[in-house]
Amino acid sequence: MTNKSPRSRAANTVYKRSLLWATDPKVAFHRWLEKDAYEEGHNFSAKTIAVYTSMWAIFIAHLRTFRGKSVVLANEGDIRHFLDRAHVCKRVEARQRYALLLRRAYAALQQADPDFVNPTKATFRPATPPADEKPMPFLLPAERVRVFALLCDTNDPLDQENLVRIRAKAMCALMLGAGFKPGQANITSVNCVGHGRERFIVAPQCGIMTSHRALVHTAAWPAIDRWLALNGSEGLMFPGAPSDKEHPVDYARAFIGAKKLLADLGTMACGERVSPQTLRNSYGASLLEDGLGLEAVREYMGYSRLEFARRFSHAHAAWCRRSGLQQSAVESASSNDLNDAPTPSSESGHDASD
């Protein structure tokens, strides 16, 4: 038997991966979504993987039918032909989704074969969003105070209907007060709740490689603590039915209560309806308004890369401009209206500067 050196084994692996992209690009892309994308920190659910694979298959068929080419031979002109003429790309939003998909797919192909010339990298740019497209929504500091006041109201009677409301308040407190995604809040474990001086909650590994350590705003704890006292669970924070406490409460059922709770607030966020994502966005905005750097935003929002924190910061700045707000005015309102929260940089020992 001939022993192969590590270098030759690695080269053979790369060759096999790049060959698969040429012979069966649909399978290659699906494998990347399932394995390599997960290791890179992408949070792709099984449903998302199925949708992306289907979209990729449509692109492959278009190349073969209208351009007579395979994926590995496509150039920028072929990609633009698809984005400009394919029926599935007629809507601007769909075109943008396909543009993102193709950039990811060809980046993965280039990773499999470093000698491959990526047709999307140097010259392709996604379609420019419409001028009237609204930036990512956030709550104003005073609006966050109003929401926290609703969440921390402990006068709800302890009947079945209001238990759903109290649970919804705790979920919303995790999103507004700790930056949890709705899916993370839904499957949080009680043993992830920290009641020490630093008052951290560690989010579950929801499709990401590293745990998300979030600093919980002091105004969020009354809603969280009340639900914990009523729930009495030693496992999931939001378990399912008494007969199925090993699994979280059904996602859709859990957020019926949360959406109803938020609907009662009416329009906020400069005329927007408040959604669970708005709450998470507003938590990140509070970090920026407190003067924390991008590294702190990355850590406490659970982003896998600093670039995502930078994009979030740009989105917040765009929203401030769109809303006619000056950053200094927002910071001033934040310091006057919100209770003092522990600073992540001082609590955790991390440098919060970018």
C-alpha positions as CSV (number, residue, x, y, z in Angstrom):
1,M,0.0,0.0,0.0
2,T,1.3,3.4,-0.9
3,N,1.3,6.0,1.8
4,K,0.1,9.4,0.8
5,S,1.5,12.5,2.3
6,P,-0.9,15.0,4.0
7,R,-0.3,17.4,1.1
8,S,-1.3,14.8,-1.5
9,R,-4.4,13.7,0.5
10,A,-5.5,17.3,0.8
11,A,-5.0,18.0,-2.9
12,N,-7.0,14.8,-3.8
13,T,-9.9,15.9,-1.5
14,V,-10.0,19.3,-3.1
15,Y,-9.9,17.7,-6.6
16,K,-12.9,15.5,-5.7
17,R,-14.9,18.4,-4.3
18,S,-14.2,20.6,-7.4
19,L,-15.0,17.6,-9.7
20,L,-18.4,17.2,-8.0
21,W,-19.2,20.8,-8.7
22,A,-18.6,20.1,-12.4
23,T,-20.4,16.8,-12.6
24,D,-23.3,17.3,-10.2
25,P,-23.5,21.0,-9.0
26,K,-26.8,20.5,-7.3
27,V,-25.5,17.8,-5.0
28,A,-22.3,19.8,-4.4
29,F,-24.2,22.8,-3.4
30,H,-26.5,20.8,-1.1
31,R,-23.6,19.2,0.6
32,W,-22.0,22.6,1.1
33,L,-25.2,23.9,2.7
34,E,-25.4,20.9,5.0
35,K,-21.8,20.7,6.2
36,D,-19.4,23.4,5.2
37,A,-21.8,26.3,5.6
38,Y,-22.7,25.1,9.1
39,E,-19.0,25.0,10.0
40,E,-18.6,28.5,8.7
41,G,-21.3,29.8,11.1
42,H,-24.3,30.0,8.8
43,N,-27.7,29.2,10.4
44,F,-29.4,27.3,7.6
45,S,-32.4,25.2,8.7
46,A,-33.5,22.1,6.8
47,K,-36.3,24.0,5.1
48,T,-33.9,26.8,4.0
49,I,-31.5,24.3,2.6
50,A,-34.3,22.7,0.6
51,V,-35.4,26.1,-0.8
52,Y,-31.8,27.2,-1.6
53,T,-31.1,23.9,-3.4
54,S,-34.3,24.3,-5.4
55,M,-33.3,27.8,-6.4
56,W,-29.9,26.7,-7.4
57,A,-31.4,23.9,-9.6
58,I,-33.4,26.6,-11.4
59,F,-30.2,28.5,-12.2
60,I,-28.5,25.3,-13.4
61,A,-31.4,24.5,-15.7
62,H,-31.4,28.1,-17.1
63,L,-27.7,27.9,-17.9
64,R,-28.1,24.7,-19.8
65,T,-31.2,25.7,-21.6
66,F,-30.5,29.3,-22.7
67,R,-26.7,29.5,-22.5
68,G,-25.6,25.9,-23.2
69,K,-23.1,26.0,-20.3
70,S,-22.4,24.2,-17.1
71,V,-22.0,26.0,-13.7
72,V,-18.2,25.9,-13.8
73,L,-18.1,27.6,-17.3
74,A,-20.5,30.4,-16.6
75,N,-19.2,34.0,-16.7
76,E,-20.6,37.3,-15.5
77,G,-22.7,37.7,-18.7
78,D,-24.4,34.3,-18.1
79,I,-25.3,35.3,-14.6
80,R,-26.7,38.7,-15.7
81,H,-28.7,37.0,-18.4
82,F,-30.3,34.8,-15.7
83,L,-31.0,37.7,-13.3
84,D,-32.3,40.0,-16.1
85,R,-34.4,37.5,-18.0
86,A,-35.4,34.5,-15.9
87,H,-39.1,34.5,-14.9
88,V,-38.2,33.8,-11.2
89,C,-36.1,37.1,-11.1
90,K,-38.8,39.5,-12.3
91,R,-39.5,40.9,-8.8
92,V,-36.7,43.0,-7.3
93,E,-36.8,41.1,-4.0
94,A,-36.5,37.7,-5.9
95,R,-33.6,39.1,-8.0
96,Q,-31.8,40.1,-4.8
97,R,-32.3,36.7,-3.2
98,Y,-30.9,35.0,-6.3
99,A,-28.0,37.4,-6.4
100,L,-27.1,36.5,-2.8
101,L,-27.5,32.8,-3.5
102,L,-25.2,32.9,-6.5
103,R,-22.5,34.8,-4.6
104,R,-22.6,32.2,-1.9
105,A,-22.7,29.2,-4.3
106,Y,-19.7,30.5,-6.4
107,A,-17.8,31.4,-3.3
108,A,-18.2,27.8,-2.1
109,L,-17.1,26.6,-5.6
110,Q,-14.0,28.7,-5.4
111,Q,-13.3,27.3,-1.9
112,A,-13.4,23.8,-3.4
113,D,-11.1,24.8,-6.3
114,P,-8.8,27.8,-5.5
115,D,-7.9,28.1,-9.1
116,F,-11.5,28.7,-10.2
117,V,-12.2,32.2,-11.4
118,N,-15.3,33.4,-9.5
119,P,-17.6,35.2,-12.0
120,T,-19.4,37.0,-9.2
121,K,-16.5,38.3,-7.2
122,A,-14.8,41.0,-9.2
123,T,-17.6,42.6,-11.2
124,F,-21.0,41.4,-10.1
125,R,-22.9,43.6,-7.7
126,P,-26.4,43.0,-6.4
127,A,-29.3,45.0,-7.6
128,T,-29.6,48.4,-6.0
129,P,-32.6,48.4,-3.6
130,P,-35.4,50.8,-4.5
131,A,-34.9,54.3,-3.3
132,D,-38.1,54.1,-1.2
133,E,-37.2,50.9,0.5
134,K,-37.4,51.3,4.3
135,P,-34.4,50.6,6.4
136,M,-34.4,48.0,9.2
137,P,-36.8,49.2,11.9
138,F,-35.9,50.0,15.4
139,L,-37.6,51.3,18.5
140,L,-36.8,54.7,19.8
141,P,-35.4,54.8,23.4
142,A,-38.6,56.1,24.8
143,E,-40.5,53.4,23.0
144,R,-38.3,50.7,24.5
145,V,-39.2,52.1,27.9
146,R,-42.8,51.8,27.0
147,V,-42.4,48.2,25.9
148,F,-40.4,47.2,29.0
149,A,-43.2,48.8,31.1
150,L,-45.7,46.5,29.4
151,L,-43.5,43.4,29.8
152,C,-42.8,44.1,33.5
153,D,-46.5,44.6,34.4
154,T,-47.2,41.8,36.9
155,N,-50.9,42.4,37.4
156,D,-52.0,39.7,35.0
157,P,-54.3,37.1,36.7
158,L,-53.0,33.6,36.8
159,D,-55.6,31.9,34.6
160,Q,-54.8,29.9,31.5
161,E,-55.2,32.8,29.1
162,N,-52.9,35.0,31.0
163,L,-50.3,32.3,31.5
164,V,-49.9,32.5,27.7
165,R,-49.6,36.3,28.0
166,I,-47.0,36.0,30.8
167,R,-45.0,33.5,28.6
168,A,-45.2,35.9,25.7
169,K,-43.9,38.7,27.9
170,A,-40.9,36.6,28.9
171,M,-40.2,35.7,25.3
172,C,-40.4,39.4,24.2
173,A,-38.1,40.3,27.2
174,L,-35.5,37.9,25.8
175,M,-35.7,39.6,22.4
176,L,-35.7,43.2,23.6
177,G,-33.6,42.8,26.6
178,A,-31.1,40.2,25.4
179,G,-31.1,40.3,21.6
180,F,-32.5,36.8,21.2
181,K,-33.8,35.7,17.8
182,P,-37.4,34.3,18.1
183,G,-36.2,30.8,17.4
184,Q,-33.5,31.1,20.1
185,A,-36.0,32.3,22.6
186,N,-38.3,29.5,21.8
187,I,-35.8,26.7,22.8
188,T,-33.9,28.3,25.6
189,S,-33.1,26.1,28.6
190,V,-33.6,27.1,32.2
191,N,-30.0,26.0,33.0
192,C,-28.8,28.7,30.6
193,V,-30.1,31.5,32.9
194,G,-27.5,33.2,35.0
195,H,-28.6,35.0,38.1
196,G,-25.2,36.2,39.3
197,R,-23.8,39.7,39.2
198,E,-23.2,39.6,35.5
199,R,-26.8,38.4,34.8
200,F,-26.1,36.7,31.5
201,I,-28.2,34.4,29.5
202,V,-26.5,32.0,27.1
203,A,-28.6,31.2,24.1
204,P,-28.8,27.7,22.8
205,Q,-26.8,26.5,19.8
206,C,-29.4,27.3,17.3
207,G,-27.6,26.1,14.1
208,I,-24.4,28.0,15.0
209,M,-21.1,26.6,16.1
210,T,-20.6,28.8,19.2
211,S,-23.0,29.8,22.0
212,H,-24.4,33.2,22.1
213,R,-23.6,35.0,25.3
214,A,-26.0,37.9,25.8
215,L,-26.0,40.7,28.4
216,V,-29.6,41.0,29.7
217,H,-30.9,44.5,30.3
218,T,-32.0,45.0,33.9
219,A,-35.5,46.1,32.8
220,A,-36.1,42.7,31.2
221,W,-35.5,40.5,34.3
222,P,-38.9,41.0,36.0
223,A,-40.8,39.4,33.0
224,I,-38.2,36.6,32.8
225,D,-38.1,35.9,36.5
226,R,-41.9,35.8,36.8
227,W,-42.2,33.2,34.1
228,L,-39.5,31.1,35.6
229,A,-41.2,31.2,39.0
230,L,-44.5,30.1,37.4
231,N,-43.1,27.6,35.0
232,G,-41.1,25.6,37.5
233,S,-39.3,23.7,34.8
234,E,-35.8,22.3,35.2
235,G,-35.3,21.9,31.4
236,L,-36.7,24.1,28.7
237,M,-37.7,27.6,29.6
238,F,-40.7,27.3,27.3
239,P,-41.7,23.6,27.4
240,G,-44.5,22.1,25.4
241,A,-47.6,20.4,26.9
242,P,-47.3,18.7,30.3
243,S,-47.1,15.4,28.4
244,D,-44.3,16.6,26.2
245,K,-42.1,18.8,28.4
246,E,-38.9,17.5,26.7
247,H,-39.8,19.5,23.6
248,P,-40.3,23.3,23.3
249,V,-43.7,24.7,22.9
250,D,-44.8,24.8,19.2
251,Y,-43.1,27.8,17.6
252,A,-46.3,29.1,15.9
253,R,-48.3,28.7,19.0
254,A,-45.8,30.4,21.2
255,F,-45.6,33.5,19.0
256,I,-49.4,33.9,18.6
257,G,-49.2,35.3,22.1
258,A,-46.2,37.4,21.4
259,K,-47.6,38.9,18.2
260,K,-50.9,39.7,20.0
261,L,-49.0,41.4,22.8
262,L,-47.0,43.5,20.3
263,A,-50.1,44.3,18.3
264,D,-51.6,45.9,21.4
265,L,-48.8,48.5,21.3
266,G,-50.1,49.8,17.9
267,T,-47.6,51.6,15.6
268,M,-44.2,52.5,16.9
269,A,-40.7,52.5,15.4
270,C,-41.6,55.6,13.3
271,G,-44.9,54.2,12.1
272,E,-44.1,50.5,11.9
273,R,-45.8,47.7,13.7
274,V,-43.6,46.2,16.3
275,S,-42.4,42.7,15.4
276,P,-40.2,40.2,17.3
277,Q,-37.3,41.2,14.9
278,T,-37.9,44.8,15.8
279,L,-37.3,44.0,19.4
280,R,-34.0,42.2,18.6
281,N,-32.9,45.1,16.4
282,S,-33.6,47.5,19.2
283,Y,-31.5,45.6,21.6
284,G,-28.6,45.9,19.2
285,A,-29.4,49.6,18.8
286,S,-29.1,50.1,22.6
287,L,-25.6,48.6,22.5
288,L,-24.6,51.1,19.8
289,E,-26.2,54.0,21.6
290,D,-24.3,53.1,24.8
291,G,-21.1,53.6,22.8
292,L,-20.1,50.0,22.6
293,G,-17.9,49.0,19.7
294,L,-18.6,46.5,16.9
295,E,-16.9,43.6,18.7
296,A,-19.3,43.9,21.6
297,V,-22.2,44.1,19.2
298,R,-20.9,41.0,17.4
299,E,-20.6,39.1,20.7
300,Y,-23.9,40.1,22.4
301,M,-26.0,39.9,19.2
302,G,-24.5,36.4,18.5
303,Y,-23.1,37.3,15.1
304,S,-20.5,34.8,13.7
305,R,-18.5,37.5,12.0
306,L,-17.6,41.1,12.7
307,E,-18.8,42.0,9.2
308,F,-22.4,41.3,10.3
309,A,-22.1,43.7,13.2
310,R,-20.7,46.3,10.8
311,R,-23.7,45.9,8.5
312,F,-26.1,46.1,11.5
313,S,-24.4,49.4,12.6
314,H,-24.8,50.8,9.0
315,A,-28.5,49.7,9.0
316,H,-29.0,51.5,12.3
317,A,-27.3,54.7,11.0
318,A,-29.5,54.5,7.9
319,W,-32.6,54.2,10.0
320,C,-31.6,57.2,12.1
321,R,-31.1,59.3,8.9
322,R,-34.4,58.1,7.5
323,S,-36.2,59.0,10.7
324,G,-34.6,62.4,10.9
325,L,-32.8,61.6,14.1
326,Q,-29.3,62.8,15.0
327,Q,-27.2,60.1,16.6
328,S,-26.3,62.4,19.5
329,A,-30.0,63.0,20.2
330,V,-30.7,59.2,20.3
331,E,-27.8,58.7,22.7
332,S,-29.0,61.5,24.9
333,A,-32.5,60.0,25.0
334,S,-31.2,56.6,25.7
335,S,-29.2,57.8,28.7
336,N,-32.2,59.7,30.1
337,D,-34.9,57.2,29.5
338,L,-33.4,53.8,30.0
339,N,-32.3,52.3,33.3
340,D,-28.5,51.9,33.7
341,A,-27.5,48.5,32.5
342,P,-24.1,46.8,33.2
343,T,-21.6,47.5,30.5
344,P,-20.6,44.3,28.6
345,S,-17.0,45.4,28.3
346,S,-16.6,45.9,32.0
347,E,-18.7,42.9,33.0
348,S,-17.1,40.3,30.8
349,G,-13.6,41.6,30.5
350,H,-13.8,42.0,26.7
351,D,-12.6,45.0,24.9
352,A,-15.7,46.7,23.4
353,S,-13.8,48.8,21.0
354,D,-13.9,48.0,17.3
